[in-house]
């Protein structure tokens, strides 16, 4: 676990060395490797195969609600900006049509143990529209009484009526963004949210009975410094969320033109970003939070902390999760489904999404079928990202392979990480990520990503990733 003592004397040259561009590994293989040759027929075949498994997995459902009333300049999400609730209401009808194409192919005994709404801003839907979506989903899928039900909201537009609807349908986890309380930073990213708004909203969520309140922060925003961010840290600790996600800002104006409204000269340097992150780790871990690694903190008795301690933490497109071994079915434009040997993504175009549904066609745009090698490498990468350790004996038990033999080309590449203090342990038996390695775990995981070093024979451009710090 990273702490103030272990981070205080870090050589910034090490930070600079490993500050490079790379995947966030919410999947492996990562999305740039997916192709349009994987479509609706492939998806349908894999759905059928999951039912034939010896012990079919429980389900995780994700609904992508891409609508926002206004675009924030820094945002990297697939967002549709509209003030019209007629549009969001019609979208709920489309989601029901997509569920009708998927649900009949899934065995009715397979229950939903995780349900998540992401965006965009899910609470840009009106309370009756959200209510309709929950009814439609529960009519098509058996949702377990103890299922985790979570949603991402925007404090500035979420009403008490929204929250009552969520609680009525059993939602127990709520997440919302703060990013930074600095007025200058908020002005530069086009997102104004006061400390008072955030405090009052958190208190309301607690009063209404949400089990977990989670707050998102962002490191690397324009005009952000370690000194200026100290006030945000103080206020977040006072508010006391159960989990904190502290994402590194992905500034990719070539892919996201609206980010050009941000002056790159106002972005903090990699040294300053590290100073911000180090300060956050020190302050949070001194005030009752555990540094899960990468970009997450949770309280000592929180599910994420317990899962990591037990070696069962997982990672998917919703971030870190404790619901292991589920098949993830995602609905809505640009949403991504994940089955044991398949990733598929829906079309990002709303008009095309509707046209395909009206033709009774699954709205899949692209995806990838995983080879055995892909699944093995995914397992290793996720062990590093989530549980900060790869046990070679467990690898052998899981895959019937010797780690050092299977990864004979990768093993020498671990030596610099060991020399720089990012990994430790007997490298003939295990890889164990250190406190510093938790911050730079993405470069460690990249060691096992064969697609990063593979010579391209296709015509696709090399993907552009965000910086690892």
N, C-alpha and C positions, 0 to 999 in steps of 0.2 A: 504494500500500500504506500503510495507516495505521501510524503509528509514534508514539513517545513525544513527539517534538518537535512534530508536527503537531497532536496532541491536547491538548497541555499548556495552550494558551492559548485554548481554545474558550469562547466566550461561552455561559453556561448559558441565557441568554434564547433563543438559537437552539434549544437542546435542548428547552426548554419549548414553543416555538412549534410544533415538529414532533412532539411527543409527543401523539399522538392515536390513535384506534382505527381499525384497518384490517386488510385481509387479509394473510396470510403468503405468498400466491401460490405454493402448491404446485400450483395449477391456475389456469387462466383459461378461461372464466368460473369464479368461485369457487363452492363448494358451495351457498351459500344461493340461487343462481340456478337450481339444478337442479329439475326437476319430475317428478312421477310419471307424466306423459304419455309419458315415455321408459321403455320396459320391455323385457322379454325379446325381443320380436320385433325391436325396433330394434337391440338388441345383436347378435342373430344375423345381421341384414342387414349390419351393419358388419364383423363377423368375415369374412363371405363376401367383402366388398369388398376387405379387406386382402389376401386371397389373389390377387385379380385385378390388383393393382398391378404395374407394369412390373418393379419390383424389390422383391418383398415383404420387409418389414423383419424382422430377427431378433426374438426374443422375450425379454421380461423377465417372470418369474413372481414373484408375491408371494403369500404365505400368511399370512392374519391368524389368529393363535392368541390369542384374547382372554382366556385364563384366567389368574387370579392367585390365590394362596392367601390374600391379604389386600389390601385396598385402601389405597393411600397417599392421604392427604387432599388433596394438591395435584394429583393426576393428572387429565389431561384426555382420556385415552384411553377408547375403548369397551371396558370390562372386564367380565368375568363372574367373580365371586368364588366359588370352590368349592375345597374340599380333596379332592374325589373324583376319582381318576384313572380311574374308570369313565366319567365324563363326558368327559374329555379323549380317552380311547381311542375312544369312540363318535364324537366329533367328527372324528377322523382318517378314519373310515369315510365320514362325510358329505363331507369334502373329496374323497375318491376319487370319490364319486358326482357331485360338481360337475365334477371334471376329465373324467369320462366324458361330460358334456354339452357340454364345450367342445372337447376335444382332437380329436374326429373332424372338426371343421369347419376345422381349421388344417392347411395343407399340410405333409406330413411332412418336407419339405426345409428348413423354417424352424427353425433351431436356437435353443436357449435360451442366451443369453450372460450373463444375470444372473438370480440366484435369491436371494430375500430372505425371511426369516421375521421377522415383527414381531408385536407384541402390544399389550396384555397381556404375558405372560411365556412365550415359546415353550418355555423349559426347565422350565416347570411340567408339560409332558408328560414322561413317563418316557423314559429312553433307548430302550427297545424301541419305544415309540410314535413317537418321532422317526425311528427307523430305518425303521419301516413307512411313514411318510409319504414319506421320501426314495425308497424303493423304488417306491412307487406313482407318484410324480411321474416318475421316470426311465423307467418302463414306458410312460408316455403321451406324454412329450415328449422329443425328442432334445436332451440337455444337452451343450453343447460342452465338451471337456476343459479348456479354459482359461477357462470361465465364472467370473465373479465370484459367489461363494456367501457370503452374509453372513447374520448372525443377531443379534438383540437378546436379551440374556440378563440375568438377575438374579444377581449375584455370590453372594448369600446362599443361593440354593437350587440353583445349578448345580454338579453334581458332576464329578469327573474322568471318570466314565463317560460323562456327557453329552458332554464335550469329545472323548473318544476316538471316539464315534459321529460327531460333526461332522467330525472330521479324516478318518475312514474314508470319508466321502462327499464329501470335497474342499472342505469349508468353509474359506475362507481369510481371512475378515474377521469380527471379532467386536466387538460394541458393548455397552456396559453403562453404567448410570447411577451417578453418585456424587452429583450435585446440589450438595452442600455437606458438608464434613467437620465443621462446627460441631455439637457435641452438642445445643445449644439449638435450632438450625434443624432438625436431624434429628428431635428429639423433637416439634417443632411440626407436622411434616408426616407423622409416623407412619412414618418409614422410617429405621431404624438400620443403618448400615453403617460399619465401622471402617476406619481407614487400613490396618491390618494385613491385614484381609480383602482389600481392594482390591489391595494390593501383592502379596500371595501369589498371588491369582488371575491378575494380569497376568503374573507370572513363569511360572506354569503354562502359560498360553496361549502365551507365547513359546517355552517349552521343547517344547511339543507341535507347534510349527511354523506357527501362524497368522501370515500375512504382515502383517496389519494389526490392531492393537488400538486401539479407539476409545472415548473416554470422554465421557459427557454430563454437563454442568453446567447449573444453572438460576440465572438472575439475577432477583432480585425476590421471593425467598422470605421468609416471616415471620422477623423478628429479624436479617435479613441486613444487614450493613454492609460498606463497603469495608475497614474495619479488620479486622473479623472474618473476612472472606473471604480476607485475605492469606495465612493459614496454608493454606487449601485450594489456593491458587495455587502455593505453595511445594511442597506435597506432589505435586500433579499434575505439575509440572515435573520433580520427582525421579522419579516413576513413568515419565514419558516416553511417553505414548500417541502413536500416529501421527497421529490426528485428534482434535480436540476440538470438540464441539458445545456452544455456550453459549446455551441457549434463554432467551428472556424469558418469565417466568411469566405465564400467562394466568389471571387470577383472575376467573372468571365464575360466581359462586354461583347466579345465577338459572337458568343452564343446567345446572349441575353441583351439585346440592344438597349432596353430601358435602363440598364446599369450604367450606360454612358452619361447619365445625369449625375453620376458620382465622379468627382475629380480624383483621379488616381494619386495625385500628389498629396491628398489628405489622408491616405490610408497609412496605418502604422507599419513600420518595418518589421521584419521577422524577429529582430531582437525585442522590439516593443511588444509584439504579439506574445512572445514567450514570457516577458515580464508580466503582462496582463494575466496570462494563464497561470504562471507560478503564484502570483498573488491570490488568484481565485482558489487554487489548490490549498495554499496555506490557510487562508481564511476559512474555507469551508470545512477542511479536515480538523481545524481547531474548534469548530462549532457544531460537532455532532454528525458530520457527513463523512461517508466513505467515498474515496475516489475509485469509481468502478473502472476507469480507464478511458482513453480516447477523449470523450467529451461528456461523460455522465458522472453525476454524483447522486448518492441516495443515503437516506438516514440508516443508522445501524440496524434497525429492526425492519427495514423495508424489504420487499420481496426481491428486488434486484440484488441487494447486498447478500441476502441469504442464498440466492441462487448461485451467485459467483463463488461464495464460500463453499458451496456443495458441488461446484463444477458442473452445474446444469444451465448456466446462462446461455441464451441464444441471441441471434441477431438476424433481423430481416428488414424489409423495407419500412417498417414502422419503428426501427431502431432496436434497442435492446429489449428482450422479452423473456418472461419466465415460462411461457407456454411452449414447451418443447414438443417436437414431433407432430405438429399439426400440418395439414394441407391447407394452404392459403388460397382462398378464392376471392378475387378482387373484382369489383364492379365499378363501372363509370369510365369516362374518357381518361386515357393514359394510365389507367390502373394496371398493376402488375400482379399476376397470380404465380404462385410457386408450389409445384408438386415435386415429389422426390427426384425426378429426373427431367424436370422441365421448368423453364420460365417462359411466360408469355405476357406481352403488353398489348393493351387495347389501343386503338387508334386515338391520336391526340386531337383529332378534328371532330367537333361536336356534330356538324352536319353529316359527316360520313358515318359517325357512330349511330346516328338515328337511321340513316339509310340502310345500314347493314342489319340493324335490329328489325326493321320493317320487312326485310327480306328473310327474316328468321335465320340470320347468320350470326354466329359468334363474332363480335367486333374486334377480333385479334389482328394486330398489325404486324407484329414480329415476335421473335422469341428464340430460344435455343434449347435443343435436347442435350442433356449432359451425358458425356461419356463416363466410364468408370474412373478414368484419370481425373476428370473434372470433379467428380464427387469426392474423391480422395483428397484432392487439393483444397476443395471447399471445406472439408472437415478440418484440415490442418489450419487453414486461415481463420476459420471461425473459433477454433480452440484458442488461438493466439489472441484474437480480438476480444473474445468474451471472457475466457477463463484464465488467460495470461500464462498458459502452460500447455505444452504438448508432451504427454507421457508416452514414450516409445512402446512400453508394454501394452498400454491401452490401444495405441495405434495398431499393434500387431493383432490384438484380440478383435478389434473392429474390422480390420481390412485383410487379415491374414497375410501381411507383408512386413518385412523388416524395414523400419524407417530409414536407417542409414544406407541401406541398399537401394531402396526406392528413390531416395532423394540424394543419391551420391553426387550429383552435379551441384545441388543446392547447399550441401553441408559446408563446403569451404567458404561459401558466401556469408555464413553466419559468423565467421571469425572476427571481422571488423566490428560487428555488433557487440560481441563479447569483449573485445579490446576497449571499446568505447563505453562499456558499462550499460548497454541496453538489454543484454540477456546474460544469464548466469546459469550455473549448474553444470553437471556432468553431461557434456554434449554427446556422450555415447548412450545416455539413458533418457534425457529430457531436454527440452528448451523451456527455460523459465524467464519470463519477462520481468525486468527490474522496475523500480520506481520511475526512473528516467524513461525506460522502455514503454511504460504505460502511455506517456505523452507521445512517443514516436513509434507507436505500434504499427501504424500503417506502413512505413518503410520496411519493418521487419516482415510483415505479412507479404509484402510485394516480392520477397525472395522466392516464394512458392507459386507465384503467378506466372505460369508459362506463357500466357498471352502477351505479357509485357516484353518478353525477349524473343518471341517467335517472329521469324521473318515473314512479312506480309506478302501474300501472293494475290490478294484481292485489290480492288481499286479504291477501297475506302481510305479516307484520310485517317491519320493517327489520331486517336481520341485526345481531347484536351481535358485534363483533370484539374481539380482544385489543389492548392498547396497543402502539404501534409501538416504544416504549422504556419 
